[in-house]
Amino acid sequence: MDVFPVNQYDPLMPGIVMAAVAITHVFMAQFAVGGGMLLCYFQWLGMTGRSEYARLFVHGYFKWLVLISFVAGAATGVGIWFTAIQVSAPTIGGMIYNFHWIWATEYLFFLLEIIAGYLFYRYHQRISDVACLRLLGMYAFAAWMSLFLINGIISWQLTPGGWIETHSLAAGFFNPTFWPSVFFRTIVALTLAGLVACVVVNTMKELNQEAKRQLINYAAHLLVPMALMPFLGAWFLFAMPPDSRGWVTGGTPAMTLFLNIAVGASLAIGGYALVGLYLQKLYINGATATLLLLLAFGATAGGEFVREGSRKPYSIRYWMYSNGIFPDEVAQMRKEGCLVNDPYPLRDGTEVAGEITTRGAKVFRRQCAVCHTVSGINGVAELTGTWDKDQMRMNIAKLQHTKPFMPPFAGSAEDLESLVRYVKWHEERNDEVAEAPYEEATLTMIQKWLDDAGTESMSQPGKTSDEVEIEDEKGDQ
């Protein structure tokens, strides 16, 4: 097995660092996709004489698109890779290994997007309207194809479908949540483009309010498909694995909260857009447009948090746990320990009391650090603060039963005891207790709890964690 260290960012948990970069990039990337479609629409409006201000808007809007998409979008795109390989290199490795041809194809479309965008930006004032529309159409198509291809990979993480049995590229790419998510993301892209248009129009000082209102009303046409969001959202929800659906609909308060944020913000934007902008054809000022755009960012953040969190306890559903350990490695690691193939020292400055807590710190890095800190955001010391040592030993040994959205502990009794000592030492700072020799009776009890828990996750294909628990109890009888 390949082992990669997790770069810890205490007091921030690594997942939050990666999420902050990823959400920002997704927001910008989806705006870039929708922006291309909106520019095609407004170029057509200008060519057909439906709006005398459309050409002026296209030229101004594209500058924003270049700044946000080509510059900030590209920087955050690189940032995702940079943070992801530090937080979960096995996940990224699995995505590249299984979908390298998809990534390569997406890169070609990205190049086409950049080339078409540059040519339009450089020559749009020198070429005909038809040539401009063709370049914008090429840009929009290439940007949407990037969304189409990447959507297949990231939706595979949650619902790999038949890929688990066959490892077929087609089965993994066209997985159960592929179509609802690609349609949903396309509508989100159109929505973001329309909202940014409302902001951009208000920066155009050469236009009077009536001209601005006309352009805003045309931009609102791209918000109308939001009416389909509830149906696509329900389609996606019911295509999710049963236990994932349970996490977001009440199983875990955090995911339910973020789902409600995404739904609430989307309803607010959609209601205002459909009634105020599309039906009543109202004018909105820059402050209101910016507020709607911020709500859209909140909805994007909530939706991405739910998509990421609902995969738990996996990073790639049923194939790789969130800590980068494969399910079929757990039994072996229970026997050999989880540090056999881990050659990496602790980072300089990591606080430990001695040999046992050093081992505990390495176990924490291997098993917990992707999603937790020791003492910080989502800190294990705080989460287990009310547990005594025996309770902590049992709960971690039976981790997948304690919290079904957690993977099983993949290590030996000595690994687990070292982890408990390390976490407790952070609270108590008692070097003598933390570094005392292992007690055989304690290790024997930990081993019994590990054996009772088994090596399989409570999250199995087609079953809820409760159903798996009941089957386990029947098997024990």
N, C-alpha and C positions, 0 to 999 in steps of 0.2 A: 504494500500500500504506500502511496506517496503522501508525505506529510508536509504541509505548508503552515508556517506560523501565522497567527492572527496578530495584526498590528493593533495594539490597544491604545485608545485615546482618552483614558480616564481623565475627568469624570464623565465624559461623553461615551455612550456605548457605540461601538463601531458601526452597528446597523443604522444609527441615527445619522452619523457622518455620511455614510453612503446614501441614505435616503434623502438627505437634504440636497445633495448634488443631483441624484437621479430625478427627484420630483421637479427640480428647476429645469433640468434638461428635457424631461418629458413635456413640460408645459411649453417650452420654447419650440421643441420639435413639432409638436402638434399644431402650434400656431403657424409654423412654417408650411406645414401641409395644407392647412386651411387657407393660409394667405395666398398660396398659388392659385387655388380655386377661386378665391374672391377676386384676385386680379384679372383672371380670365373673364369673369362675369362683368367686371367694370370696364374692361377693354372692349367687350362686346357691346355694352351699353353706349360707350362713346362712338364706336364704329357705326352703330345703327341709328344714332341721333336721339336716343332715348334720354340721354343726360348730357348737357353741354359741359358739365363740370367733371365728368368721369375721367377724361384723359388727365386732367390736372391732378385728380386724386390718385390715379395709378402711379404717376411719377413720384408723388410725395410718399405714398404708402410703401413703395418698393424700397425706398431708402431705409425705412424702419425695418422692413423685412430683412434686408441685407445686414443691418447692424445687429439685430436680434438673432437671426437664424445663422448667418454665415460666421459671425464673430462670437457672440455669447453662446450660441447653440453648439458651435464646434468646440469651444473651450470646455463647456460642461460635459460634452460627449466624451472628450478625452478624460475629463475628471471622473466620469463613471468608471471607466476601465482602470484608472489609477487607484481609486478607492476600493473597487471591487476585488482586485487581485490582492490587496492587503487584508481585506476582511474575509473573503471566501474564495480563495484561488481554486479550490476543487470544483466549485459550482461553475465558475467561468470556464475552467478547463473542460468540464463536461458539455457545456453549451457549444464551445468551439469544436470539440472533437466530434460531436454528433451532428452538427449543422454547419460544418466549415464551408460547404458549397453554397448554402443559403447566405452566410455572412459575406462570402466573396461576391455573390450576385448583388446583394444589397449595397456593397461598396461601389459596384459599377453604376448602380442607379444614383448613388450619392454623388459620384463624379459627374454624371449627366446633369443632375440637379445644379451642381456648382457651375458647370460650363454654361448651361442655359441661362442661369441667373446672371452670371457675369456678362454674357453677350447682351442680354436685355439691358442691364445697368449701363453698359458701355455704349451701346449703339441705338437705344430705343428712340432717340430724337432724330436719328438719321435714316431710319428704315420705315417701310410702310406699315400701316395699321395691321394688315394681314400678317406680315412677318413678325410684328410684335406679339400678336395673338398666338402665332405658332410657337414662338419662344416661351411665352408664358404657359401655354398648354404643355409643352415639353417639360418645363420646370414643375408644373403641378402634377403631371403624371409620374415623373421620377420621384418626387417627394412622397406621393401616396404609395408608390411601390415600396419605398423604404419602410413606411409604416406597415404595409401588408406583410412584408417579409419578417421584420423584427417582431411583429405581433405573433406570428406563428411560433417563434422561439420562446418568447416569454409566457405565452399561454400554455405551451408545452410543459413549463415548470409546474403549473398547477394541475393540469389535466393531461398527462401523457397518453392516455387512452390506450390503444392497441400497441403502442410503441413498447410498453413494458414487456410484452410477450415476444414481439417480432423484431424490435429495434428497426422497424421500417421508417425511412425518412418521411414518407408520405403520411404514415399513421401518426407520427409524432407531430408533424407540421400541421396537418388538418385535424387537429385534436378536438375534443368535445366543446371547448370554449373558444375555438378559433373564430368562427363566424360571428357570434354575438359580440365578441370583443372588437373585431375589426370594424364592424358596422358602428358600434358605440364610439370607438375612437375616431372614426371619420366624422361623426356628428360633433364630437367634442372639438375636433380640429376646425370645423366650419364655425362653431360657436365662438371659439377664441378669435378666429380671424374677424368675425363680425364685430366683436366687442372692441378689439384693437382698432378697427376701422372707425368706430365711434369716437375713440380717443384721438386718433389722427385727424379726423375731420375738424375737431375743435381746436387743433393747433394751426389750421390753415386760415391765417388772418386775412388773406385776400378774398375770402368768401363771406357773404352776408349770412344772416341766420336762416333765411329761407333756403338758400343754396345748401347750407349745412344740413338742414332738416331733410332735404330731398336725398342727399347722399346717405344720411343715417338710415332713412327709411329703406333705401335700396340694400344697405348692408344688413338690415334686419331680416331680409329674405333668407340669409344664410342661417338665421337662428330658428326658423320655422321647423326644421327637422328635429329639434329638441322634443317635439311632441311624441316622437318615437322612443325616447329614452326609457320611459317606464317599462315598455314592452321588451326592449333589448336587455335592460337590467334584470328583469324577471327571467328571461331566457338564460342569461349568464348564470344567475343564481341557481337555477334548477339544473344547470349543466355541471355545477361544481360537485365535488365529492360530498357525500352526506355529512361527514364530520366537519368539513370546511364550511359548509352552509350553516351548520350549528354554531361554529365559532362566531360568525358575523351576525347571526340573528339572536344573540343573547348568551352564547356560550362563554364568551370573554368580553367583559365590559369595555375594554379599550377598542376592540375591533367594532363592536356594536356602536360605540360613540362615534368613531370615524365614519362608519357607514351612514349614520344619521347626519353627520356634518355634510358629507358628499350629497346625500339626497336633499337635505334642506337647502343647501346653497344652489343646487341645480333647479329646484322648484322655484326659488326666488328669482333666479335669472330667467328661467323659461317663462314664468308668469308675466314678468315685466316685459320681456321681449315680445311675446305673442300678443298680449293685450295692448300694452302701451306703444310699442314701436311698430308692430306689423298692422294691427287692426285700427288703432287710433292715430297712427302716424305722427306720434309726438316727437318733439325735438328734445334731446337730452344734452346737458352741458358736459364739460370735461370732467368735473368732479363726480357726477353720477356715473359716467361711463367708466371712470377709473375704479369706482366702488364696485361696479358690476364685474370688472376684470379681476379685482381682488377676490371677490366671491368665487369666481371661476378658478382662481388659483387654489382657494381653500377646498373647492370640490375636487380638483385634480389631486391635491395632497391626500384628502380623505380616501378617494378611490384607489390611489396607488398604495396607501397603507393597508387597505383591506385586501387588495390583490396579493401583496407580499405576505401579510400576516396569515391569510387563510391557507397558505401552503403548510403551515406548521403541522407536525414536527419536522417537516421535510423542507429542503431547499429545492429539490427536484422530486416531485411527488412519487412516493413509493420506491424511489431509486437511491436517493441520497438524503441523509438527515441534514438539518439546518447547520450543524457543526462540521459538515464535510465528511462525516463518517458514513460508510455504506452499511445498510442493514446486515448484509452477510459477513461483515467484519466484527460485529459486536461479540459473538460467541468466542472468537479467537482472542479478542482484546480482553475479555473477562479472564482468560487463562494466562495470557502473557503480560497483561498490563497495556496501558495506552501510550506509554512513552518509549516502547522498544525501538520504534523507527523514527523517533523525534530527536534529531541531533542538535536542535537549536538551543542556545543558552537564553536565559531571561534577559530582557532589556536592561541596560544600565539604569540603575536607580530604582529597580523593583525592590520593594521592601519585603524582606524575609527574616526569619529568626535563625534559620539553620538548614540542615539537610532535609528534614521532613517537610518543612514549609516551602522549601525550594521545589521539592517534588510536587507539593500541593499546588503551587503557583503554575507549574507546567501542566498539571492536570486541568487546572482551571482554564488555561489558555487553549488547551486541546479540545475541551468538552463544552466550555461555557462562554468563552470570550466573544464569540460572534454576536451574541444577543445580550450579554450581561457585562456589567462592570463588577469589581469586587465591592467597592463602596462609592456609588455615584448614581447616575441615571440607570434605573433598572438593576440596582446593586444587589448582589446576592446576600451580602451582610445584612442589609435592611430587610430584604424579603424573608429571610430566615431568622430575623432577630428575636422572635418569640419562641423559637424552637430550642430545646436543650440538645446536647450533643447526640444522645441516643435517638431522639426524634429526627434530627437532621440526618443521621446515618441511615435510618430506615426510610425516610422520605426520599432521599437521593437514590438509595438502592432500588427503591420501587418507583422511580421517577415517572415512568410512563403511566403508572396507576395513580400517583399523587396528582399529576397534571397531565391529562392525555395529550395536550398539544406540545408536550416535551418529548424528546427522544429518550430511549432507554439509556441508562448509564453504561458506558462502554469502557470498562476498566476492571482491575482486580480489587480485592478487598483492601489491599494496601494503598492503591490509588485513591479509593474513596475515603479512607481514613486520613490520608495526607490532605485531601481537599477539605475535609471537615476541619482539620486542625488549622489549615491556612486561613479559612474564612473566619473561624472563631478567634484566631490570633489577631486578625485585623480589628476585632471588637475589643478584646481583652488585653492585648499586648503582654501576655504572660509567656515569656520565652521558655521557661522551665516546663510548663504544661504542654506547650506546643511541640517541643522537641523531645519529650519523654519517649522511651522505647515503646514500640507497638505492644499492645497487650493481646495475647493469643485468644483469650475469650472474646474480646471485642471483634477481632478479625473473623473468628468463627461465626459470630452472630451476624456480622455484615454479609459474609458469604451465604449464610442461610437466607437472608433477605434477598440477596441478588438471585439466588436460585429460585426462590418463590416468585419473584417478579418475572423471570424469563428474559429472553433476549429480543422479543418481538415488540413492535410498537402497538399501541392501542388503536392506531389509525391504519386500517386495512382496506383494500379495494372493495367498494360497494357496501361497506358496513360503517355504522357509527361506532364510536368508542364504547358506548354502553353495550351494544350488541357483542362486541369482541370480549368485553369484560364478562358478560353472562356466559359466553361459550367457554372462556377460561375456567370459570367457576364450575361449570358442568364437567369439564375435563378433569378437574382436580377431584371431583367426587367419583 
